[in-house]
Amino acid sequence: MSSPTLQRLAAALRDLPAQQAEAARYVIGHPFDAATLPMRGLARQAGQAPVTFTRLARSVGLAGWEELRGSLVEDTREDLALAHRGPFSSRALPEGSGEALAGAMFEADSRALAGLDPRDLAAAAGMLEAAPRVLIAGFRSCYAPALLLHYLYRLFRPEVQLLTGVGGALDVDLGDLGPDDALVLFGFEPYSRDGLLCARAAADAGAGVVAIVDTPSAPVAEGAAAILAFGTVSPGFFPSLTACTALVQALAATLYQRAGDAGRAQLRRTEARIAAHTSYLRLESTPE
């Protein structure tokens, strides 16, 4: 979600009164309707009183609904212009040699890694441990770190599930989320609509969320019980996932360490099953 107005609403959600928070969630989930419908029509569609939207606008520092709506319209114009340019291809080509670019990227990644706080892992790990079932979701560029966490965690906790939305059935997969479940959700700008769908489904079900995101104010992190934030700034064309990958590896190691003897025993069973299927190459000794 690149709209500054929607980000402003998402950041304010935790401090808003209940009805205004519901109105804000509706606007975040239906930005086109919010920008195009009259306030009364939007309120009727959202099941809220019109005055709730006026109060919502004032709660985020605007004069009233029309100013908020005007901001949404302007954001939509900017988003459309950006979509035509492309979020990455519109960036200027970096100057200098490829070696200089790589060096600058490594330096940026080092700063992102230095910004990670290992103390944040305990709350996330504790929540995942306590949940009878853990689901992991990440879409588009976020699929790779989601897949990595799923692979590592599943080695010693087989019931962990990866949500992929294969066949367009993500909404069906989310239908059995329950209040005892935990969802690990990845996201960085530009945020995936599927990620927001997962966040909203978890909120509706009362499931706990661990959000691994580029900023605590990310729309997919709204309402998360634990947030692990990573930097994506890079002089390259695309956002860096180096810090995100480091978080995934540290979280997996933390979970395995906390799993103790039971986790170790499960890992041995998993390794034995893998070995039985000869997934690894046997390297012959080199003759003298």
N, C-alpha and C positions, 0 to 999 in steps of 0.2 A: 504494500500500500504506500504509494509515493505522495498522496495528497496531504499537504500540511494540515488542512482542516480536519481530516479524518484522524491523523496522528494526534492532533490536539485533543480530539474527543477521546481517543483511546487512552491517552495519558491521564485524562481527568476521571476516567471511569470509577476508579476505586474511591474517589472522594465525593462522588455525586450521590444525592438521595436516590432511593431505589427506583422511583418512577422515571426520573431523569436519566438514570443509568440505562434503563430498558429502552428509552427513546434514543439514547446515544448508540446503543448496540444496533438498533434498527437502522439508524442512519449509516453506521459503519457497514452494515451488511447490505444496504440498499441505497448506495450513493446516487445512482441514476434517478431513482424515484424521489429522493430527497432534493435533488437539484431541479427537478422538472415539475413535480406536483405542487399544487397550492397547499398551504400548511394544513388546512382542514382536511383535504383529501389524504395527505400523508398521515395525519393523526388517525383518521378513520381506518386507514389500511394497517396502521401499526397497533390499533386498539388502545390508543392513548388520547387524553384530552388535548386539544390544541394548545392550551396554555402551558402544557408540559414542555413543548418544544420552544416556546418563548423563554421559559425559565431555564431550559438547558442552554440556550444561546447566551443568556446573561451569566450563567454559572461559569462559562469559559471565557468571559470577558468581552462579549460582544453586545451591541445595543439591543438586538432582538433577532427573531428568526430570519428576517429578510437579509440581514447582514451575514448570518451564517450560511444561508442558502446562496447568497452572492459569492461567498468564498468558495463554496463547493463548485459552482459554475466555473469560476476562474481556474480552480484546480483541475477541473475536467479539461478545459482548453489546453492547459499546460501539459497534462498527461497525454492528450492526443498528439500534441506537437512532439513530445518526447517519443511517443510510440512510432511516429513516422521517421524520426531520426534514428531510433534504436538506442536503448539504454547504454550499450557498450560501444557499438560501432561509431557512434557520434563523437566519441572522445578523440582528441587530437593524437596523432601518432607521436610516441615519445622520441625525443631527439637523442643523438649519440649512438654508440654501438650497442649491439645485442649484449655484449659483456657488461657494459655499464648499466643497462636496464636490469639484467639479472641481479647484479650486485645491489641495486637500489631496491629490488623486490625482496632480496634476502634481508636487507636492513629493516625494511618495513615489517617483515614477518617476525624479526627478532623483537621489535617494539611491541607487536601484538602479543607475542608469547609472554613478554615481561609484564603485560597488563593483566594476565590471568591471575586469579586469586584462588589458591588451592583450598582455602577455608570454605568456599562456596559449595564444594563437592559433598560435604557431610550431609547437609539438609536434603540434597537431591538423592543421594544414595539411601538415606534412611527412609525416604518416602517410597522409593522403588522396592526396597526390601520388604516393607510392610504390606505392599499390595499383592493379593493373591494372583493377579494377572497384570502383565506389563505389555503395552502395545507401543510400537515405535513408528513414527511417521516423518517423512521428509520428501519433498517433491521437487522435481526439476533439479537444479544444482544441489539441493539439499538431500537428494536421494543417496548420494555416495556416503556422506557421514552417517546417515540413518542406517544404511546397509552395513557399514562397518560396526556400529554399535550393536546391531542385531546379531551379527556374526559372532562377535566377541562374547557378548552376554549369554547367547544361547549355548555356548560351549559348556557353561556350568549352570545354566538355568533353562532347560529345554522348552518350557512353556511360553517363553517370550515370543511375541508375534510382530511381524512387520506388516504395516498397512501400506498397500501399493495402489489400490484403486484399479486393479486390472479389470479390463472390460467395462470401465465406467461405473463400477459397482461400489465406489467408496462410501456413498451414503448408506448402502445396505450393510457394509462392513461396520460402519459406525453405529448401526441401529441397536447392537446388543451391548454397547458400553454401559457399565453400571457404576454405582457410587464407590464400589470397592476397587475399581480398576485404576491403573496409573497409565498415563500417556506421556511418552517422551516425544516432543514436537520440535523439529528444527525449522528455522526460518531466518532469512536475511533479505534485505531489500534488493530487487523488487520482490515483494512477498507473493507467494502462491495463493490463489483463491482456495485451492484444496486444503492448504494449511489452515486458513481461516475457518473453513468448514469443520475441520477436526477440532479446532479450539472451541468453537461454538457448540459442537456436539458434546465435547467433554464437559463444558459448563452446564449444559442442559441436563446431562446425566449425573452431575455431581462428582465426576471422576477427577482425581488429582492430576495435575499437569506439571511436568518438568519441561520448561521451555529453554532450548539452547538456541540463542538468537544473537543478532548483532547489536541490539540495544534493548534495555529493559522496557522501553516504551513501545516495542514492536507490537503491532495489532494481534499477532498470534500468541503473544505472551500475556495478554490481558486476563487476569484472574488466575495466573499460574501460581502454584504453591511454592515452586522453586525456580529460579532463573539463573542460568549460566550464560554469561555474555562474553562474546568474543569479537575482536576487531577484524574488519575485512579490508581496511584501507591498503591499497597497493598501487604503485605507479604503473602496473601492467594494465591490460585492457579489462580484466575481469576481477571481481572481488576475490580476495585471498581466503582460502579455507584452511590455511595452515593452523591457525589458532583453534579453529573448530575441531580439526582432527586431533590436536593435542588434548582438547577437553574430552573428546570421546575416549581416547586411550586412557586418560587419567581416571575418568569415571568408571570405565570397565575394570581397571586395575583396583580401584577403591572397592567396587562391588565384590570383586573376587576375594580380596583380602578380608572383607567383612563377612563373606560367606563361610569362612573357616573350614573345618574338616568336611562339612557336608558339600561345600562347593568344590573342594579338592577331589572328593570321591566322585562327584558327578563329572568333573573334568576328565578324570581317569576313564570313566565309562565311555565318555564321548570319544576320547582318543583311541580307545580300544575298538570302538565301532568304525572309526575312520581307518584305522590300520587294517581291519578286516576287509575293508573295501579297497585296499591298496591305493589310496588316494595320493600317496607320496611316491616319488621315484626312488628306487634302490640304486645307489651309485656303486658301481663295481670298483674294487680296489685296483689301482694302477699297478701293473706287473713291474717287478724290479728290473 
